[in-house]
Amino acid sequence: MDEAKLNEFVGKMVSDMGAAANAALVLTGDKLGLYKTLAKEGPLSSEELAERSGTTERYVREWLAAQAASGYVEYDSGGETFSMSPEQAAVFADDDSPVNMTGGFIALAAMFKDEPMLTEAFRSGEGISWGDHDACLFCGTQKFFKPSYKANLTSSWIPALDGVEEKLKKGGLVADIGCGFGASTLLMAETYPKSEFRGFDFHHPSIVHARKEAEESGLENAHFETVTARKSPGSDYDVVAFFDCLHDMGDPVGALSHAREMLKPDGTVLLVEPFAHDTLAENLNPVGRCFYSFSTAICTPGALSQEGATALGAQAGEARLKKAATDAGFTRFRRATETPFNLIFEARP
């Protein structure tokens, strides 16, 4: 055994354990508004932050120490005050920032709570349905993806598709399959008021939440229905969209085949998937580490719980997604654009 390599690896484990231990504290800071208060009003002492956030100083003092040790906030030893840089605030304190990560930490809470169920699934080979997960997963997923959708969906992703934005500005029909809480559906409905948007998801509590958000927003061109991907109703759609969900489906080829049948002859499938290269070796990086982990605990078990039980995984990559689209009958498939966390594809009949 190489002692130097061992010490280096132990150091990595200490760092990873520290990050995992602090994950729960990120939730606390987010729920209590500690990050937002510090970002807006800092530098602050622990006493000042506690007073302005309505919390207890002794807890806040220890929380701040953990955040500073993690590099999530800044510490001034001279004045014994804490603050947040613009970069730290963008990740933890700004709900509209495209790099806000607090939703991911909420989803992590669900992963830990569901560990016994996942361990048993490893033994049995059975899947775990989306609806069987802890409720933290649903709100965490919404909070994680919404900032990126808000920053990119209507400003760059839809404009990157051939002729789609023009159709939606004039008045088109769009199906958002696997819409969850409806973040993507409602963003499109707000931007393109002349078009009609129908969100479909098999998880009824998510549809209930989406309907409530649509009602509160006053958007009358967004409607939601509980239904599986392969039974999504309607025809003559200009666009059928899948946002970060095709890889969660047990029969992705079947879902795409049905989407093709739903489209007008000149319609478009908008497929948004987690960023991935085509080989495991290329995905052994921080982004791949994150997505493979979520895929192991959530995406793959979800797909295995459904009819078809084909588990693409969250790191499917362009080649496998293109094959799924080709097998579904699409003749044109291209990468329209990308971000560090997503691949955006256009499929045409």
N, C-alpha and C positions, 0 to 999 in steps of 0.2 A: 504494500500500500504506500502511495506517495503522500507523505504527511502534508506537504504544501498544498496538493490538490484537495486533500481531505479538509484542511482548514478553510480553503477557498469555498468548498461546497457547503460546509457548515455555516460559513458567513452568509452564503446565499439563502440557506434555510432560515437563519435568524431574520433576514430581511423579509422573506416571504411570510413567515409567521407574524412578524410585526404588522405587515400590510393586512393580513387576514384578521388579526386582533383589532386593528383600527377600523376595519370595515363597519363593525357595529356602531362605532363612535361617529362615523360619517352619517349614519342614519339619525343618530341623536342630534347632531349638529344641524342637519337639514330640517328635521321636524321642529326643533326649537328656534329656528331662525338664527342660530349662532353665526353661521357663515355670512348670511346676508347682513346682519347687524355689524359684524366686524368689517366686512368689505365696504359698507356704506359709511361707517362712522369712525373706523380705526385711524390711527393707532389707539388701542384701548388697553387698560390694565384688566386683570381678571375681575376685579371689583366693578369696574365700569361696564364691562360686557355683561356681567351677571345682572347688574341693576337695569340696564337698558333692554335686556331680553327677558326679564322677569324670572330669572333662574337663581340657583344658589351658588354663591361664590366658590365654596370649597370644591364642588363638582366641576365648575367651570375652569378653575385653576388647573385641575388635573387633566381635564379634556384639552385645554390649550397646550399643555406640555406635550401630550401625545401628538397633537396636530403639528406642533413645531418640530418635534423629533421625526415626524414622518415627512416633513418638508411641505405640508399642506398650508401652513401659515408661517409668517415671518415673526421672529422674536428679536427685540432690541433689549439686550442685557443691561444697557446703561439706564434706560428709563423703565425697564421691566414692563414693557408694553408689547402688544401683539398687533399685527396688521396682515393684510392680504395684498399680494401683488395683483396687477390686472390679469395675469395669466391664471393665478390661483382662483381669483374671483370668477373668471369665465368658466372654470370647471365645476366650482362648488356653489357659487352664490347667484348666478344669473340663469334663471329658468329658460330664458329665450336664447341662450348661447348655443351655437351648434356643437360645442364641445362639452356641454354640461354632462357630467358623468354620474350624478347622484341617483338617477333612475337605475343604473346598473348595480349600484350597491343595494338598492331595494330588492332587485331581482336576486341578488346573492343571498339575501336573507331567506328567500323561499327555497333556494338550493340547499341551504343548511338544514332548514326545517324538514325538507323532504328526503334527506339522506337515507333514513331507514327504508323508505319505499323504493328508492333507487337501488340500494344494496340488494333488496329482495328481487328486483327486476333483473339484476345481473345473474342471479341464481336461476330464476324461472324462465327467463327469456321473454316474459310478457312485456307489453308496452305500458306506458303511463300516459293517460289522456291529459290534454291541456287542462281540462276542468278539474282534474284530481289534484293539481298542485295547490300549494298555499296561495291565498289571495294576494300576497305581496308580489307574486310574479306578474299579475295582470296590470296592477298600477305601476309597477317598476318598468315593465316593458313599454307602456305608454309614455312614461316620463323620460325614458332613455331615448326612444326613437323620435318623439315629437320635435325636439329642437332641430335635429338634422333635417327632418322633413320640412319644417318651417323655413329653414335656411336654403334648401335646395330644390324641393319638389316643383314648385311653380316658377322658380327663377331660372333653373338650369336643366333639370331632368326632363320636364315636359317639352321645353323649347328644343331639346336635343333630338326629339322624335320627329320623324318626317311628316310634316303637315298637321300634326295633332293639335298644337296650340291654336291654330287658325280655326279648326273645327270647334274647339271648346269655347272660343271667344264668340263664335256665331251661335252656338247652341247645339251641343252634342249629348250623347247618352253614354254614361260611364258606369261600369261595374267594378267595385273594389272588393275583391274576393279575399277572405281572411282579414277583414278590416279591424278586428279587435275592438278597442274602445272608439274607433272612428277618427283618429287623428288625421290620417291621410285623406279620408273622405271629406271631412269638414274643411280642411285646408283648400282642397280643390274646389269645393262648393262655394267657398267664400271668394276665391279668386275668379271663378268663371260662373257668374250668377245666371247666365243664359242657358247653361247646361244643367242636366239632371244627373245626380249621382246616387247610386244604389250600393250600399254596403252590405256584404254578406259574411256571416261567420257562424260556425257551428256551435259556438259557446254562448248560450243564451244570456248569462249574466253580463257578458261584454256587450251584447246587442242592447240590453236594457240601459247600460251606461251610455252607449253611443246615442241612443234615442234621447236620453236626458240632456246630453251636451248639445245635440242639435236643437232641441226645444229652447234651451237657455240661450243659445247663440242667435236664435231667430232665423236660422237658415231653413227655408222651406223647400229648397231644391236638393236636400239630402234625406234619404230614407234608408232604413235599416231592417234587415230580416234575418232570422235565425235559420240557417240552411247550410248544408255541406257544400264543398266546392263543386262537386260533380252534379249537384242538383240545383245549382244557382239558376234562378228563373230569368226568362226574358230572351230577346233576340234583337238583332239589328243594333248592337252596341258599336259605338265608334272606338271605344277603348275598354279593354278588360285588364285590370291591374292586379298584380300580386306584390305586396310590399313585405319583404322579409318573412315570407310565410310558405313559399312553395316547397322548400326543403323540409318543412314540418309536416307535409302531407304524405299519407301512406301510399297514394297513387299519383305522383306528380305528373306522369304522362297522361293519365286519365283526366286529371284536372285541367291540363293544357288542351287536351282534345276537346273537352266540353267548352272551354273558353273559345276555341276556334269556331265551334258551332254557334256560339253566342254572337260572334262578330258579324258586322257587315262585310261584304267582299273586300272592301278597302280598309277594314278596321285594323287595329293595332293592339297587341299585347304589350303592356309595360311591365317588365319583370325586374324587380329590385331585390338583390340578394347580398348577403354579407361578402365583403371583399375576400377573395381567395385566388391563389394560383392553382394550377392544375395538378401539382404533385405535392405529396406530403413534405418532401425535402424543402420545397420553396416556401411552405407555410410554417416552418419552424421558426417563428418570430413572435414578438409580443402580441400582435393582432391575432395571429393564428392561435396562440396559446389561449387567449381569451375566448375566441369563438369555438375552438375545439372543446373547451371546458363546458361552456353553456350547451354545446351540442350534445355532449355526453349525458348531461343531467336533464335536459329539457327537450331538445329538438329530435334527437334520435328516438328516445322513448315515446315521444308523441307520435312520430310516424309509425312506429312499430305497434301502436295501439289501434291503428286504423285499418280499414279494408285495403288490401294491396300490400301493406307492410313493407314498402320500399323506402329505406331510410337513406336519403341523399346526404344528410348531415349538413351542418351550417358552413362547411368549407367545401362545397360541391365543386366550385370552380367553373370557368367558362365552358370547357370542353364537355363536361357532363351535362350542364344545363342546355347547351346547344343540342346534344344528342336527345335529351328529353323532348325538346321542342320539335326536332326533326321527326322523332318517333310519333309525335302527336299530330303530324301532318303539316307543320309550318315549313314553308319553302325559303323564307328569308329570316335570318337571325343575325343581329349584329350588336356589338357593344356600343351603346350610344354615348355614354360618358361614365365617369367613375369618381369616387371620393376615396379618401384613405380607409373608409369603413364599408363602402358599398360599391357594387357593380350594378350598372343600370343597362338593361338590355331591351331591344326592340325586336319583336317577332311579328311577322306578317304572314297571312295565308299564302 
